[in-house]
Amino acid sequence: MSSPKLPYPLPVSVVTPAYNAAQFLPRCVETVVRQGVECEHIVVDDCSTDDTAEVLERLRQTNPQLVILRAPRNAGPMEARNLAIRHARGRFLAFLDADDAWLPLKLCTQMAFMESRGAALSFTDYRFMSEDGRLVGRRLRGPTQIGWHLHHMTRYLGCLTVMVDRLSCPGFQFPVLPREFKAEDFLAWAHVIREHGSAHRCPEDLARYSVVEGSRSRDGTGAARTVWALYREVERIPLLQAAAYFSCYAAFAVAKRLLCKPRQAMPASEQALVSLIAD
């Protein structure tokens, strides 16, 4: 008798949207290679105008886990991630933007944690790092669990730290929003939390978020407008409740940027990743 066909033939799929990211892609691909787990790394070229396509083709020659897709139009990271998810063969989904990085064994550590707790959604601790990867900030330690209310009060879940179990969330996708909202990941986590319970913290420092000047996440005023519009216009949260969430979010965002910005030298143990983009 033949074995039953598993719904997902790979343990994990890593999803990376890439737009004009040629500078960062060698480090991004290397950070997945160092995970020590069988996986596929799906990189979606979002109609880049730099050397992204050429760099990806060169990297694929020595990295068989790399899957390259090209978006039909430049539509932003949400549509790029959804395109990757439609092609993904892994049970777990993990998300790594091209300019960010993971520490070795992040994926296997987090998968084991989720299986031990039966969690549909999890996140890890992380640190901000400078664009060149030479400096890091304080470790960001989240709550043990993040439910729907705390999710809206802190907006803590960093996309690069999140992992989703598709056995629990088989239809997982990012919501379709107008591009100016820049909040597709936040709403995706909110939906999973509402339907499947709190996100669980894997208490390990495993990810590095790159602070890149000019990126959409660095626009503080625009982000604040987006958050308010999201609460009131998209989720239809009552005014007073939305105001309370927004106040908590704003205070947390300011404190996080001030206390955790990159200011100390990157540990020597991480320099191998840094060297891939350093001058």
KESE-568176 format. One line per 10 residues: number of its first residue (from 1); their letters; for each residue x, y, z of N, C-alpha, C. Coordinates in pm, 1 decimal, decimal comma. Layout:
N
NUM = A = X:Y:Z:X:Y:Z:X:Y:Z  ... .
# end
This chain:
279
1 = MSSPKLPYPL = 85,2:-120,1:0,0:0,0:0,0:0,0:88,5:124,7:0,0  55,2:220,3:-88,2:134,0:342,8:-95,8:101,0:433,5:21,8  197,3:516,3:60,0:176,8:610,4:169,4:81,7:720,4:125,3  -0,4:771,4:219,1:-89,4:880,9:183,4:-9,4:1004,9:144,4  -58,3:1080,0:46,9:9,7:1200,1:0,5:-6,5:1311,5:102,7  105,4:1368,9:143,9:100,9:1478,2:240,4:54,1:1605,9:171,3  -18,7:1690,3:243,2:-67,5:1813,0:179,5:45,0:1908,8:142,0  156,9:1902,5:214,5:269,8:1991,5:186,0:397,3:1907,5:183,8  462,2:1895,1:69,0:578,7:1806,3:58,3:705,7:1858,0:124,2  710,4:1986,8:160,9:828,4:2043,7:225,5:792,1:2095,7:363,9 .
11 = PVSVVTPAYN = 888,3:2098,1:455,4:858,3:2152,5:588,7:823,0:2299,8:586,2  895,0:2379,2:504,5:876,7:2524,2:512,4:907,1:2590,0:378,5  831,5:2694,7:349,1:857,6:2781,7:234,6:890,2:2921,1:286,1  1000,6:2976,9:237,8:1040,9:3113,1:272,5:999,4:3204,8:158,3  932,6:3314,4:192,0:876,4:3405,6:92,5:949,7:3539,5:98,8  1002,7:3583,7:-14,9:1075,0:3710,7:-22,2:1027,8:3791,7:-142,8  960,7:3906,0:-120,9:936,3:3998,7:-231,5:1061,8:4081,8:-255,6  1094,3:4108,5:-380,9:1217,2:4181,5:-411,2:1190,5:4286,2:-518,3  1215,0:4410,6:-482,7:1205,9:4519,8:-580,2:1334,1:4603,0:-571,4  1410,2:4602,5:-677,9:1537,8:4674,8:-682,0:1623,5:4641,2:-559,6 .
21 = AAQFLPRCVE = 1638,3:4510,8:-537,0:1704,6:4461,6:-415,9:1835,6:4390,8:-445,9  1895,9:4417,8:-561,4:2016,4:4345,3:-601,5:2125,8:4351,6:-495,3  2140,9:4465,4:-429,6:2246,2:4482,3:-328,9:2234,1:4383,1:-214,7  2109,2:4352,3:-176,0:2086,8:4274,7:-54,3:2064,6:4125,3:-79,6  2037,0:4086,6:-202,6:1995,4:3948,7:-228,5:2099,6:3842,7:-191,9  2231,1:3865,3:-214,1:2325,9:3761,2:-170,1:2315,3:3731,2:-21,5  2303,4:3833,7:61,9:2288,4:3810,6:206,0:2155,9:3742,5:236,4  2048,8:3786,2:170,4:1917,6:3727,9:194,2:1916,5:3579,0:163,2  1970,6:3542,2:48,4:1973,9:3400,7:9,8:2063,6:3321,3:104,1  2176,5:3378,0:141,0:2268,3:3309,7:231,8:2205,4:3286,2:368,6 .
31 = TVVRQGVECE = 2125,8:3380,8:414,8:2063,8:3365,6:547,2:1966,2:3248,1:549,0  1906,3:3215,8:432,9:1817,2:3099,7:424,5:1899,3:2971,7:414,0  2008,5:2975,3:338,5:2095,9:2858,3:326,4:2143,8:2812,6:463,4  2169,0:2907,1:553,5:2224,9:2876,2:685,7:2121,2:2824,4:785,3  2000,4:2801,1:742,1:1896,3:2760,4:835,9:1904,3:2613,9:877,5  1969,9:2530,8:801,1:1986,5:2392,2:841,6:1858,9:2310,5:837,0  1767,4:2345,6:744,3:1642,7:2272,5:731,6:1605,3:2267,0:584,2  1541,1:2157,1:544,2:1495,7:2146,0:406,1:1386,3:2250,5:380,8  1402,8:2329,0:277,3:1306,8:2433,8:250,6:1317,0:2478,0:105,5  1223,5:2559,3:64,7:1234,4:2631,2:-62,1:1232,0:2779,7:-30,2 .
41 = HIVVDDCSTD = 1306,6:2856,8:-108,2:1312,3:3001,0:-89,3:1255,5:3065,1:-215,6  1132,4:3115,4:-205,0:1064,2:3173,6:-320,0:1086,5:3323,7:-319,1  1158,5:3372,3:-419,3:1183,6:3515,3:-433,7:1102,7:3565,5:-552,8  1020,2:3666,2:-528,8:936,8:3724,1:-634,5:997,3:3857,5:-676,1  1045,2:3862,8:-799,3:1096,7:3987,8:-855,3:977,0:4073,3:-895,8  956,5:4183,2:-822,6:839,1:4267,8:-844,4:866,5:4372,6:-953,6  907,9:4320,9:-1072,6:936,9:4406,2:-1188,2:1046,2:4507,6:-1156,7  1155,7:4459,3:-1099,9:1266,8:4546,7:-1065,0:1327,7:4610,7:-1190,0  1387,8:4727,9:-1169,9:1454,8:4798,2:-1279,0:1606,0:4799,9:-1261,8  1656,5:4735,7:-1156,9:1801,0:4725,8:-1137,7:1848,3:4587,3:-1180,9 .
51 = DTAEVLERLR = 1952,4:4535,9:-1119,9:2009,4:4406,2:-1158,7:1951,3:4289,6:-1079,5  1836,1:4308,3:-1018,0:1777,0:4202,1:-936,0:1762,9:4071,2:-1013,0  1709,7:4074,4:-1135,0:1688,5:3951,6:-1212,1:1819,6:3879,6:-1239,7  1922,1:3953,7:-1277,3:2052,2:3893,6:-1307,3:2116,0:3834,2:-1181,9  2106,6:3905,8:-1070,8:2163,3:3855,2:-945,7:2092,6:3726,3:-903,6  1961,5:3722,1:-916,5:1886,9:3601,8:-879,2:1926,3:3482,7:-965,9  1938,9:3503,5:-1095,3:1978,3:3393,4:-1182,9:2117,0:3342,8:-1146,2  2207,3:3431,2:-1111,8:2341,5:3390,0:-1072,3:2337,3:3311,3:-940,7  2257,0:3357,2:-846,4:2246,3:3288,0:-717,6:2182,9:3150,5:-732,0  2089,8:3136,9:-826,3:2021,4:3008,1:-842,8:2117,6:2898,6:-888,8 .
61 = QTNPQLVILR = 2224,3:2933,5:-955,6:2319,1:2834,7:-1004,8:2383,3:2754,3:-892,3  2396,4:2815,0:-774,9:2459,6:2745,8:-661,5:2364,3:2725,7:-543,7  2238,4:2761,4:-561,5:2140,4:2747,9:-452,7:2014,2:2682,0:-506,7  2011,0:2547,7:-507,2:1897,9:2476,7:-567,9:1764,9:2498,5:-497,4  1767,5:2546,2:-372,6:1642,5:2571,8:-301,1:1574,9:2700,2:-346,7  1643,4:2779,5:-428,9:1592,3:2908,7:-471,4:1492,8:2892,6:-585,7  1372,9:2948,7:-566,2:1268,1:2949,8:-668,3:1243,4:3095,5:-705,9  1256,3:3127,7:-833,6:1242,9:3266,3:-878,7:1111,8:3282,1:-955,7  1031,6:3377,1:-912,0:908,9:3412,9:-982,4:917,6:3560,6:-1020,7  850,4:3596,0:-1127,3:845,7:3736,6:-1167,4:701,0:3781,8:-1167,5 .
71 = APRNAGPMEA = 672,7:3887,6:-1093,4:537,0:3941,6:-1087,9:498,7:3998,8:-1224,0  371,9:3985,0:-1264,0:329,7:4038,6:-1394,2:330,1:4190,7:-1400,0  323,4:4255,2:-1283,0:328,4:4400,8:-1277,4:382,4:4440,8:-1140,3  433,2:4562,5:-1131,3:482,6:4610,9:-1003,8:363,7:4651,2:-916,8  329,9:4566,6:-820,4:209,9:4588,0:-739,9:238,8:4592,5:-591,0  365,8:4583,8:-551,3:399,1:4592,8:-410,1:414,2:4457,1:-344,0  462,8:4457,1:-219,5:496,4:4331,3:-151,2:377,3:4240,9:-122,2  258,3:4297,7:-101,2:142,8:4212,9:-70,7:112,9:4116,6:-185,5  101,3:4168,3:-307,1:72,0:4081,3:-419,6:188,4:3988,2:-449,9  310,3:4035,4:-429,0:426,3:3949,3:-449,8:424,5:3832,0:-351,7 .
81 = RNLAIRHARG = 394,2:3859,3:-225,4:387,3:3750,8:-126,6:275,4:3652,8:-160,5  160,6:3702,5:-201,8:50,3:3612,9:-237,0:84,3:3526,5:-356,9  155,7:3582,9:-454,3:200,6:3502,9:-567,9:290,6:3389,6:-520,4  382,1:3420,1:-429,8:470,2:3316,4:-376,0:392,2:3210,7:-299,8  295,1:3252,8:-219,7:216,5:3157,4:-141,1:140,1:3062,0:-232,0  90,6:3110,8:-344,3:18,2:3023,8:-437,2:108,2:2915,2:-495,2  237,5:2940,0:-499,1:332,2:2840,4:-550,4:399,9:2761,1:-438,7  379,7:2799,2:-314,3:454,3:2740,7:-202,6:414,7:2595,5:-178,5  514,0:2512,3:-145,7:491,7:2370,6:-118,2:518,5:2334,6:27,8  549,8:2435,0:110,9:583,6:2407,5:249,7:464,4:2414,3:342,9 .
91 = RFLAFLDADD = 470,0:2334,7:448,5:366,0:2339,7:552,2:369,8:2473,3:624,7  489,9:2514,6:663,8:505,8:2642,4:733,1:545,5:2750,1:632,6  494,9:2870,7:654,9:534,2:2986,7:575,8:613,6:3081,4:664,5  727,1:3128,2:612,7:808,4:3227,9:681,8:839,2:3339,9:583,5  857,7:3460,9:635,6:864,9:3579,0:550,2:993,4:3656,7:578,6  1069,8:3678,8:472,1:1198,2:3747,3:485,1:1211,2:3848,9:373,2  1204,6:3977,8:406,2:1226,4:4079,9:305,0:1373,1:4079,2:263,5  1399,2:4128,4:142,3:1531,7:4113,8:83,2:1641,1:4181,0:164,2  1609,3:4289,6:235,1:1712,5:4362,0:309,0:1724,6:4319,5:454,6  1646,2:4222,1:497,0:1652,8:4172,6:634,5:1736,4:4045,5:642,3 .
101 = AWLPLKLCTQ = 1755,4:3993,2:763,4:1837,9:3873,7:780,8:1788,7:3792,4:900,0  1818,5:3663,7:894,4:1791,3:3572,8:1006,6:1922,5:3519,0:1060,1  1921,5:3483,0:1187,1:2032,3:3408,6:1242,8:2017,3:3261,5:1206,3  2128,6:3185,9:1202,5:2120,0:3043,9:1170,0:2023,3:2969,2:1262,5  1954,8:2871,9:1205,8:1863,0:2781,3:1274,9:1733,0:2848,7:1318,6  1705,2:2967,2:1268,0:1579,8:3033,8:1302,8:1460,2:2947,3:1264,3  1460,6:2891,3:1144,6:1344,4:2817,6:1095,6:1319,6:2689,4:1175,9  1423,0:2609,0:1196,2:1399,7:2482,5:1266,6:1364,9:2506,8:1412,8  1423,4:2609,9:1473,4:1389,6:2644,4:1612,2:1243,2:2683,4:1623,7  1196,7:2765,8:1532,4:1060,0:2814,8:1538,6:959,1:2706,1:1501,8 .
111 = MAFMESRGAA = 991,6:2622,0:1404,8:900,1:2512,4:1370,3:882,8:2416,6:1487,4  992,5:2380,4:1553,3:983,7:2290,8:1668,5:901,5:2353,5:1779,9  919,8:2483,7:1800,8:841,6:2555,1:1902,2:692,9:2548,8:1869,8  656,1:2573,9:1745,7:514,3:2574,6:1708,3:452,2:2436,0:1721,5  524,3:2334,7:1679,8:470,4:2198,9:1690,4:451,1:2158,4:1835,8  538,7:2203,8:1923,3:527,7:2167,6:2064,8:406,8:2232,8:2130,9  359,9:2343,9:2076,1:246,9:2416,6:2134,1:120,5:2411,9:2049,7  127,3:2351,8:1933,3:11,2:2349,5:1845,3:-30,5:2488,5:1800,8  66,3:2577,4:1781,7:37,7:2716,9:1748,3:17,3:2733,2:1598,4  -83,1:2811,4:1559,9:-104,5:2844,2:1419,8:-14,8:2958,3:1374,3 .
121 = LSFTDYRFMS = 22,7:3044,7:1468,9:99,8:3165,1:1437,5:201,1:3188,5:1548,7  324,3:3217,7:1511,1:426,3:3245,6:1612,2:517,0:3358,2:1564,2  596,1:3410,7:1658,0:691,0:3516,3:1627,5:811,3:3500,4:1718,5  922,0:3562,8:1682,0:1044,0:3553,5:1761,7:1087,4:3692,3:1807,2  1183,4:3696,1:1895,0:1248,8:3821,6:1928,9:1337,3:3863,7:1810,9  1370,8:3993,0:1806,9:1455,4:4042,0:1698,2:1523,8:4171,0:1738,6  1610,6:4220,4:1652,9:1679,3:4346,9:1673,8:1678,5:4427,5:1544,7  1680,9:4559,6:1558,5:1704,8:4645,6:1444,0:1853,6:4642,6:1410,7  1885,1:4648,9:1281,2:2025,2:4663,3:1241,1:2036,9:4774,4:1137,8  2154,6:4833,1:1127,1:2177,9:4938,1:1028,7:2174,4:4878,1:888,8 .
131 = EDGRLVGRRL = 2153,3:4964,5:789,4:2138,9:4917,6:651,0:2259,8:4837,3:605,3  2379,7:4876,7:650,0:2499,9:4803,4:610,1:2527,2:4682,9:699,2  2443,5:4662,6:800,2:2457,8:4546,4:885,2:2566,8:4554,8:988,8  2624,1:4672,5:1011,0:2736,2:4683,6:1105,1:2691,6:4711,2:1249,1  2573,5:4766,5:1267,7:2525,8:4802,7:1400,7:2393,7:4732,5:1429,3  2370,8:4701,7:1557,1:2243,9:4643,8:1600,5:2193,5:4719,3:1722,7  2064,8:4705,2:1749,4:2004,9:4767,4:1865,8:1972,1:4666,5:1973,4  1901,3:4714,2:2074,9:1858,9:4626,1:2183,7:1762,9:4518,8:2132,6  1760,3:4409,3:2203,6:1669,6:4299,8:2169,3:1525,7:4338,2:2200,8  1436,7:4316,9:2104,6:1294,4:4340,2:2125,1:1230,4:4209,5:2170,3 .
141 = RGPTQIGWHL = 1180,3:4210,5:2292,8:1116,1:4093,1:2351,1:966,4:4118,4:2359,1  890,1:4038,5:2290,1:745,9:4056,3:2289,3:679,3:3985,7:2405,1  547,1:4005,4:2420,3:471,2:3931,0:2521,6:471,3:3781,2:2489,4  441,2:3699,5:2588,9:437,8:3554,8:2568,2:334,8:3516,5:2463,1  220,8:3583,3:2464,7:118,1:3563,0:2363,5:60,0:3698,4:2324,9  18,4:3709,9:2200,2:-44,2:3832,1:2151,7:-181,4:3797,2:2096,2  -283,8:3844,7:2167,1:-420,6:3827,0:2121,0:-464,6:3946,0:2037,3  -593,6:3948,0:2001,7:-644,2:4048,7:1907,5:-627,4:4190,9:1961,9  -663,8:4212,2:2089,0:-653,7:4346,4:2145,7:-507,9:4391,8:2156,5  -421,2:4306,3:2207,9:-280,6:4343,6:2222,1:-215,7:4364,5:2085,3 .
151 = HHMTRYLGCL = -257,4:4289,4:1987,5:-207,5:4307,5:1851,0:-236,4:4448,5:1801,7  -356,2:4498,1:1829,8:-392,9:4632,3:1786,1:-329,0:4741,3:1872,8  -299,3:4710,1:1994,4:-238,1:4809,9:2083,0:-88,6:4827,5:2056,9  -20,9:4721,4:2014,3:124,6:4728,1:1999,4:172,0:4717,9:1855,2  94,4:4651,2:1769,2:139,4:4623,3:1632,7:282,4:4568,1:1637,5  305,2:4476,1:1728,8:440,3:4428,0:1757,1:492,3:4330,3:1652,0  405,3:4250,7:1593,3:450,9:4138,1:1512,4:527,4:4185,1:1389,1  657,3:4159,8:1388,4:739,8:4192,7:1272,9:732,3:4081,7:1171,1  706,1:4118,7:1045,7:685,0:4018,4:941,4:801,6:3920,1:932,1  924,8:3968,8:948,5:1040,9:3881,3:935,5:1050,2:3778,7:1046,8 .
161 = TVMVDRLSCP = 974,8:3795,8:1155,7:979,6:3700,6:1267,4:863,1:3602,1:1265,0  762,9:3627,8:1183,4:637,9:3551,4:1189,6:649,0:3420,9:1111,6  582,7:3317,4:1163,5:568,4:3190,5:1093,2:424,1:3145,3:1104,7  369,4:3094,0:994,0:230,1:3049,1:987,4:227,7:2900,2:955,3  146,1:2824,3:1028,0:128,0:2681,5:1002,5:6,3:2663,2:912,3  28,7:2618,7:789,0:-82,6:2604,7:694,4:-168,8:2481,8:719,8  -125,7:2391,6:805,8:-217,0:2284,9:847,3:-329,1:2343,1:931,7  -299,3:2446,7:1007,8:-401,1:2517,0:1085,9:-472,2:2623,7:1004,6  -400,5:2685,7:910,3:-454,4:2796,7:829,7:-435,7:2764,4:681,9  -509,0:2664,9:628,3:-481,3:2616,6:492,2:-505,0:2719,4:382,3 .
171 = GFQFPVLPRE = -589,4:2816,4:405,6:-617,1:2916,0:302,2:-546,1:3047,5:323,9  -437,0:3045,9:400,3:-373,7:3172,4:437,1:-328,0:3251,1:315,4  -365,6:3379,8:311,7:-318,8:3476,8:211,8:-316,3:3614,2:279,1  -246,2:3706,2:218,7:-251,5:3843,8:265,0:-373,4:3912,6:204,1  -442,7:3996,8:281,1:-563,3:4062,3:229,3:-529,2:4161,6:118,8  -623,5:4178,4:27,9:-606,6:4273,7:-81,2:-652,7:4410,4:-33,0  -559,7:4505,8:-29,7:-587,3:4640,8:17,0:-535,4:4741,0:-85,6  -590,1:4862,8:-85,5:-526,7:4968,0:-164,5:-380,5:4982,1:-123,8  -293,5:5005,3:-219,1:-149,6:5002,0:-194,4:-106,5:5101,7:-88,0  -179,4:5212,7:-75,0:-138,0:5315,9:20,4:-154,8:5273,8:166,0 .
181 = FKAEDFLAWA = -229,3:5165,8:193,7:-249,9:5125,8:333,0:-124,8:5064,9:396,2  -43,1:4995,7:321,6:83,8:4942,0:373,0:63,7:4861,3:501,3  -44,2:4786,8:509,4:-74,6:4717,0:635,7:-126,3:4576,2:611,5  -91,4:4517,7:496,6:-144,9:4385,4:464,4:-98,3:4279,2:562,9  25,5:4293,0:614,4:73,2:4192,6:709,0:-0,4:4203,4:841,8  -23,0:4325,4:889,6:-94,4:4344,7:1015,2:-233,2:4281,4:1008,6  -306,8:4305,1:900,7:-441,2:4248,5:887,5:-437,6:4097,4:873,6  -335,9:4045,8:807,2:-324,2:3900,2:794,3:-307,5:3834,7:930,8  -218,5:3892,2:1014,0:-199,3:3835,1:1148,2:-327,5:3851,6:1231,2  -394,8:3965,2:1217,6:-519,3:3987,5:1292,2:-623,3:3881,4:1257,5 .
191 = HVIREHGSAH = -631,4:3846,4:1130,8:-729,4:3745,7:1089,0:-694,5:3608,4:1148,9  -566,7:3571,3:1144,2:-526,7:3441,9:1200,4:-553,5:3438,8:1350,0  -521,1:3547,0:1419,7:-544,4:3553,2:1564,1:-692,2:3542,0:1595,5  -776,2:3610,7:1519,2:-920,1:3605,1:1543,4:-975,2:3463,9:1521,3  -926,0:3397,2:1416,9:-981,0:3266,2:1380,4:-916,0:3149,6:1453,8  -789,2:3164,2:1492,3:-714,3:3047,7:1541,2:-646,0:3069,3:1675,6  -664,6:3184,9:1736,9:-608,3:3207,0:1869,6:-481,4:3290,5:1865,6  -431,5:3320,0:1982,3:-319,6:3412,7:1999,0:-193,3:3367,4:1926,9  -111,7:3465,4:1886,4:22,3:3437,2:1836,4:112,9:3406,7:1955,6  200,0:3307,0:1940,0:287,5:3262,3:2048,0:429,9:3310,6:2024,9 .
201 = RCPEDLARYS = 491,6:3358,3:2130,8:630,5:3404,8:2122,8:728,5:3289,3:2138,8  813,0:3270,0:2038,6:928,5:3181,5:2050,2:1040,7:3266,1:2109,7  1078,6:3243,1:2235,0:1165,0:3337,5:2307,8:1312,9:3326,3:2272,0  1343,0:3341,8:2143,6:1481,4:3338,1:2096,2:1506,6:3460,3:2008,8  1626,4:3514,3:2017,1:1667,3:3629,7:1936,0:1718,2:3576,5:1802,5  1634,7:3585,0:1696,7:1664,5:3510,5:1574,6:1658,0:3591,7:1446,2  1626,7:3720,6:1453,5:1606,1:3796,8:1329,4:1664,4:3936,9:1341,8  1697,2:3994,6:1225,1:1753,3:4128,9:1217,2:1674,6:4209,8:1113,9  1611,1:4317,0:1161,8:1532,4:4404,8:1076,4:1618,2:4521,8:1030,7  1634,6:4535,9:900,2:1721,3:4638,7:845,9:1651,2:4774,0:841,8 .
211 = VVEGSRSRDG = 1712,5:4873,5:903,9:1659,4:5009,7:904,4:1714,5:5081,5:781,4  1631,2:5088,8:677,6:1673,8:5144,9:549,3:1606,7:5279,7:529,5  1685,7:5383,4:512,8:1629,6:5515,8:489,9:1552,6:5516,9:358,2  1431,9:5578,7:362,1:1352,1:5589,3:241,8:1257,0:5474,0:219,6  1265,2:5368,4:304,1:1172,3:5257,4:288,0:1034,0:5298,4:336,0  932,9:5223,3:293,0:797,0:5262,5:329,0:772,3:5250,2:478,6  843,7:5161,8:547,2:824,6:5146,5:691,3:887,4:5259,9:771,1  970,7:5344,4:706,7:1036,9:5453,2:778,1:955,4:5581,9:777,0  845,0:5584,1:705,4:760,4:5702,8:697,1:667,2:5704,8:817,4  714,4:5767,2:929,0:638,2:5763,6:1053,0:503,0:5831,5:1043,0 .
221 = TGAARTVWAL = 499,0:5949,9:979,3:372,0:6020,9:966,3:274,7:5943,9:879,3  325,8:5893,5:767,3:239,7:5813,4:679,8:191,6:5687,3:748,1  279,1:5624,8:828,7:240,2:5503,5:900,5:128,8:5533,2:1000,1  139,5:5646,3:1069,5:36,3:5682,2:1167,0:-98,8:5703,9:1097,9  -97,5:5773,2:984,1:-222,4:5792,5:909,3:-279,9:5659,9:864,2  -191,7:5570,8:819,7:-237,2:5439,2:774,9:-301,8:5361,3:888,8  -238,3:5363,1:1005,8:-291,8:5289,5:1120,5:-431,2:5339,8:1156,3  -446,8:5471,1:1162,0:-578,1:5526,6:1197,6:-683,5:5489,7:1092,2  -649,5:5502,9:965,9:-743,9:5467,0:860,3:-776,4:5318,3:863,4  -678,0:5238,1:895,5:-699,7:5094,0:904,8:-800,4:5060,6:1014,1 .
231 = YREVERIPLL = -780,0:5119,2:1132,6:-869,6:5092,3:1244,3:-1012,4:5136,9:1214,8  -1025,9:5255,8:1157,6:-1158,9:5314,3:1140,4:-1226,2:5276,3:1009,1  -1152,2:5274,6:899,2:-1213,4:5255,7:768,3:-1214,9:5110,7:721,5  -1112,6:5034,9:758,8:-1104,8:4896,3:713,4:-1167,0:4801,4:815,2  -1123,7:4811,6:941,1:-1174,6:4720,7:1043,6:-1301,5:4771,6:1111,3  -1335,3:4899,1:1089,3:-1457,5:4959,0:1145,2:-1461,4:4950,6:1297,4  -1348,0:4973,0:1361,6:-1341,4:4972,6:1507,5:-1406,5:5100,6:1559,4  -1490,7:5093,0:1662,7:-1556,0:5213,5:1716,8:-1454,0:5320,6:1754,6  -1496,5:5445,9:1748,4:-1406,9:5559,9:1762,3:-1324,4:5556,0:1890,5  -1389,1:5538,7:2006,5:-1315,9:5543,1:2133,1:-1218,3:5426,1:2145,1 .
241 = QAAAYFSCYA = -1261,7:5310,1:2101,1:-1173,4:5193,9:2106,0:-1055,5:5213,3:2011,1  -1080,8:5265,4:1892,4:-973,7:5291,6:1797,3:-875,5:5394,1:1852,4  -928,0:5497,8:1919,4:-841,6:5600,3:1977,6:-751,9:5541,0:2085,8  -806,5:5450,8:2166,5:-726,2:5386,8:2271,0:-616,7:5299,9:2209,1  -651,8:5221,2:2109,0:-552,3:5139,3:2040,1:-443,0:5227,2:1979,1  -485,6:5335,3:1912,7:-390,9:5421,9:1842,5:-293,9:5488,6:1940,6  -344,6:5531,4:2055,2:-259,1:5593,7:2155,4:-152,3:5497,0:2204,7  -193,8:5374,1:2231,6:-97,5:5272,7:2276,4:4,2:5243,0:2167,0  -44,0:5228,9:2045,0:45,4:5202,4:1931,5:148,9:5313,3:1916,2  105,4:5438,9:1921,3:195,4:5551,9:1900,8:303,8:5556,1:2008,0 .
251 = AFAVAKRLLC = 263,9:5536,8:2133,0:362,2:5538,1:2242,1:461,9:5424,2:2227,0  411,8:5306,7:2192,1:499,1:5190,2:2175,5:595,0:5211,7:2058,4  545,3:5267,1:1947,2:629,1:5288,4:1828,7:742,4:5385,3:1858,4  712,4:5494,7:1929,6:815,5:5592,7:1962,8:919,8:5530,9:2055,0  873,2:5460,2:2157,5:966,4:5397,7:2251,7:1055,1:5295,1:2182,0  996,2:5217,0:2093,1:1072,8:5113,3:2023,0:1181,9:5175,3:1936,6  1149,5:5280,5:1864,9:1248,4:5344,2:1777,6:1360,3:5410,1:1858,3  1326,1:5471,1:1971,4:1426,5:5539,3:2051,2:1517,0:5442,2:2126,6  1457,5:5339,2:2184,4:1532,7:5248,9:2271,0:1607,6:5140,9:2194,8  1556,5:5104,1:2078,2:1610,0:4985,6:2010,4:1678,9:5016,5:1878,1 .
261 = KPRQAMPASE = 1699,7:5144,0:1846,2:1764,7:5176,8:1720,1:1908,0:5123,7:1720,0  1962,8:5093,2:1602,2:2099,0:5038,6:1595,5:2201,2:5135,6:1650,6  2279,7:5089,3:1748,3:2382,5:5178,1:1804,3:2504,9:5101,6:1854,9  2500,0:4968,8:1861,1:2615,2:4893,4:1909,2:2670,1:4805,8:1797,1  2797,5:4769,6:1804,7:2862,4:4692,8:1698,6:2799,4:4554,8:1684,8  2785,1:4510,0:1561,8:2734,5:4375,3:1535,6:2830,9:4272,0:1593,2  2780,8:4170,9:1664,0:2869,6:4067,4:1719,0:2950,9:3998,7:1609,9  3068,9:3956,6:1643,4:3157,4:3891,7:1546,8:3092,9:3767,2:1485,7  3007,6:3699,4:1563,0:2944,4:3576,6:1514,3:2851,1:3601,5:1396,2  2811,0:3729,0:1376,3:2720,7:3762,1:1265,8:2791,9:3829,5:1149,1 .
271 = QALVSLIAD = 2921,7:3848,2:1157,7:2992,6:3922,6:1054,9:2993,7:3852,9:919,6  2978,5:3720,4:917,9:2977,1:3648,9:790,0:2861,3:3694,8:702,6  2748,0:3722,8:763,2:2635,3:3774,7:686,7:2662,2:3917,2:641,5  2717,0:3998,6:729,6:2743,2:4138,2:699,4:2838,1:4152,4:582,0  2938,2:4066,1:574,7:3041,7:4078,8:472,9:2986,4:4067,4:331,6  2868,1:4013,2:316,2:2811,0:3995,3:183,7:2764,7:4124,5:121,2  2742,9:4230,8:201,9:2702,4:4358,5:143,5:2793,9:4473,5:185,5  2888,0:4449,4:276,0:2976,0:4557,2:324,1:3068,9:4602,4:211,6  3107,4:4728,2:218,1:3200,9:4782,3:116,9:3334,7:4709,0:124,2 .
# end
